[in-house]
Structures are given as C-alpha cells and as structure tokens.
Amino acid sequence: MKILFAEDDKALASYVRAGLEEEGHVVDHFADGRDALSFCLYNPCDLAILDRMMPGMDGIALVRALRGAGSEIPVLFLTGLADVDDRVEGLQAGADDYLTKPFHFVELSARVAALTRRRTSHAEATTLSVHDLELDLLGRTARRQGQPIPLQNKEFMLLEVLMRNAGRVLTRTMLLDRVWNYSFEPNTTVLETHMSRLRAKIDKPFDRPLIHTVRNSGYSMHAPR
C-alpha cells in the first residue's frame, strides 16, 4: 500500500516510516503540509497519515483541501493535540480516524489495517491478476496456475507495481522510487537483483514469461502474445 505521511518531527517520522515499510508499505514522507498536499493531489495514494501542526499548511487545512478537491483518500490524524474539541475538529474536517501522541506503533498499524479494509471492502479489488498469475493484496500471497509462489517483502512489492501497471513500460527510476522509495547511486544493482529473483519464481518454472525487459527503457508485465 502507498502511504502519504506528513510529519515535521524527524525522529518520529523516521520511526514511523521504518515501521510501516517493514510491513510492506511504500511511504512518501513530507515535513511541510503544502508539499504533502501537492504530492497527494497528483500522485495516487492509498492512505494519508497527517500531523496537525506542520509548517506550510496545518493538517486541518490539508485535509479540507483534499476533500475540497474531491479526494476520498482515507486520512488518519497522528497528533499531539488530544483534547476532545481537537479530535472533533479533525473528524469534522474530513479525517477518518484520529490517534494521539504518544502512541504504540502496534496500534497505529492496526488502525492503518482497519482503514485499508474499510476502503478495499467497497472501493477496490483485493486481488490483481495478469494471465494465469494472481496476487492477493490482503493475504500477501501469489499463485500462478494455482501453484503458490513464496515471495520476500520487496519481491512482493515489485510484483505488485508491475501488475498494477500491466501493459505499461516502467523505467528503472520509476521502479526504484515506487518500491524502495529513495534515491540510489546510479550504479546500484538492487533492482536487477530483485528482478532476477522474481523472474526465477514467476516465469522460469512456467512455459511463458510474463515479465519482459524493454531495451533501453525498463520493464513491462503483460500476458503472452
């Protein structure tokens, strides 16, 4: 799942981001409310976790701007403002949930999962499929021709991006950004290493490949032609 996280406390942001990424989420972090709003309006996200007090634009203004623009992204406020009036204001502004600091990460994780279930139950499919390959986004399992395929966390994330963009060419930079979510040195081989491992599991045991290298461009997933 792709999560927008707006928080100007560097230590807290690092802690939360690391925890969410360990659970398999892709996290785009911003310390400025205006930057977070701009990103969210032009980039698809599954969930927004927002602080109330931020430079540029506070959380209340941010969520109101999102709702005013027609965005239905689930919003969780993660904030030190714990008074009842503060919580009511946040929910009335358009947030879906409200968690106060200090907090336990396990509770944040549970609330993220609950908001995800709430959204996917009526708005999104929980299974992706390309030809005879299926990916269960909630169970985090993969099957091809009915056979289970064990995947490591980054392999699953890489496969999800490929399947969500089936038929499109994804560049190396796009995949590095969406799966690892930060910049690497130009000569890194992390993508190629994971792609090789993924192909060994997804394609090599079967008669027709689904993952294709597009020379001088990137990678694409599509059904056999």
KANORLIN-V197630 format. One record per residue. N is the residue number from 1. RES is the residue in one small letter. OMEGA is omega in radians with two decimals (999 if undefined). BURIAL is 1 if it has 16 or more other ideal C-beta (glycine too) atoms within 10 Angstrom, else 0. Layout:
n = [N:N]
res = [RES:RES]
omega = [OMEGA:OMEGA]
burial = [BURIAL:BURIAL]
This chain:
n = [1:2:3:4:5:6:7:8:9:10:11:12:13:14:15:16:17:18:19:20:21:22:23:24:25:26:27:28:29:30:31:32:33:34:35:36:37:38:39:40:41:42:43:44:45:46:47:48:49:50:51:52:53:54:55:56:57:58:59:60:61:62:63:64:65:66:67:68:69:70:71:72:73:74:75:76:77:78:79:80:81:82:83:84:85:86:87:88:89:90:91:92:93:94:95:96:97:98:99:100:101:102:103:104:105:106:107:108:109:110:111:112:113:114:115:116:117:118:119:120:121:122:123:124:125:126:127:128:129:130:131:132:133:134:135:136:137:138:139:140:141:142:143:144:145:146:147:148:149:150:151:152:153:154:155:156:157:158:159:160:161:162:163:164:165:166:167:168:169:170:171:172:173:174:175:176:177:178:179:180:181:182:183:184:185:186:187:188:189:190:191:192:193:194:195:196:197:198:199:200:201:202:203:204:205:206:207:208:209:210:211:212:213:214:215:216:217:218:219:220:221:222:223:224:225]
res = [m:k:i:l:f:a:e:d:d:k:a:l:a:s:y:v:r:a:g:l:e:e:e:g:h:v:v:d:h:f:a:d:g:r:d:a:l:s:f:c:l:y:n:p:c:d:l:a:i:l:d:r:m:m:p:g:m:d:g:i:a:l:v:r:a:l:r:g:a:g:s:e:i:p:v:l:f:l:t:g:l:a:d:v:d:d:r:v:e:g:l:q:a:g:a:d:d:y:l:t:k:p:f:h:f:v:e:l:s:a:r:v:a:a:l:t:r:r:r:t:s:h:a:e:a:t:t:l:s:v:h:d:l:e:l:d:l:l:g:r:t:a:r:r:q:g:q:p:i:p:l:q:n:k:e:f:m:l:l:e:v:l:m:r:n:a:g:r:v:l:t:r:t:m:l:l:d:r:v:w:n:y:s:f:e:p:n:t:t:v:l:e:t:h:m:s:r:l:r:a:k:i:d:k:p:f:d:r:p:l:i:h:t:v:r:n:s:g:y:s:m:h:a:p:r]
omega = [-3.13:-3.04:2.97:-3.11:-3.14:-3.07:-3.09:3.05:-3.02:-3.10:3.14:3.14:3.14:3.14:-3.11:-3.12:3.13:-3.13:3.13:3.13:3.06:3.12:3.05:3.14:2.99:-3.02:3.02:-3.04:3.06:3.12:-3.10:-3.08:-3.14:3.10:3.13:3.14:-3.13:-3.14:-3.05:-3.12:-3.04:3.12:-3.13:3.08:-3.13:-3.07:3.04:3.03:-2.97:2.93:3.10:-3.04:-3.13:3.03:3.09:3.12:-3.13:-3.05:3.14:3.12:-3.11:-3.10:3.07:3.11:3.11:-3.13:3.11:3.12:3.11:-3.14:3.10:-3.14:3.07:-3.10:3.05:3.03:3.06:-2.89:3.07:3.13:-2.93:-3.14:3.13:-3.13:3.11:-3.14:3.12:3.13:-3.14:3.14:3.12:3.11:3.11:3.11:3.13:-3.13:-3.03:3.13:-3.07:3.06:-0.11:-3.07:3.03:-3.09:-3.12:3.09:3.08:3.14:-3.14:3.13:3.07:3.14:-3.13:3.11:3.11:3.12:-3.12:-3.10:-3.07:-3.10:-3.10:-3.05:-3.02:3.02:3.14:3.12:3.03:3.11:3.02:-3.09:-3.11:3.13:3.12:3.13:3.11:-3.04:3.13:3.12:-3.13:3.11:3.12:3.08:2.99:-3.04:3.11:-3.10:3.12:-3.13:-3.14:-3.12:2.96:-3.03:-3.10:3.07:3.10:-3.13:3.13:3.13:3.12:3.13:3.13:-3.08:3.10:-3.11:-3.12:-3.13:3.12:3.04:3.10:-3.12:3.09:3.14:3.13:-3.12:3.09:-3.12:-3.04:-3.09:-3.11:2.94:2.97:-3.01:3.06:3.00:-3.08:-3.07:3.12:3.11:-3.07:3.13:-3.12:3.12:-3.13:3.11:3.11:3.12:-3.14:3.13:3.13:-3.13:-3.02:-2.99:-2.96:3.14:-3.05:-2.97:-3.11:-3.13:3.06:-3.13:-3.04:3.03:3.09:-2.99:3.12:-3.13:-3.11:-3.07:3.09:3.04:3.06:-3.13:3.10:-3.13:999]
burial = [1:1:1:1:1:1:1:0:0:0:0:1:1:0:0:1:1:0:1:1:1:0:0:0:1:1:1:1:1:1:1:0:1:1:1:1:1:0:1:1:0:0:0:0:1:1:1:1:1:1:1:1:0:1:0:1:1:1:1:1:0:1:1:1:1:1:0:0:0:0:1:0:1:1:1:1:1:1:1:0:1:0:0:0:0:1:1:0:1:1:0:0:1:1:1:1:1:1:1:0:0:0:0:0:0:0:0:1:1:0:1:1:0:0:1:1:0:0:1:0:0:0:0:0:0:0:0:1:0:1:0:0:1:1:1:0:1:0:0:0:0:1:0:1:0:0:0:0:1:0:1:0:0:1:1:1:1:1:1:1:1:1:1:1:1:1:0:0:0:1:0:1:0:0:1:1:1:1:1:1:1:0:0:0:0:0:0:0:0:0:1:0:0:1:1:0:0:1:1:0:1:1:1:0:0:1:0:0:0:1:1:0:0:0:0:0:0:1:1:1:1:1:0:0:0]
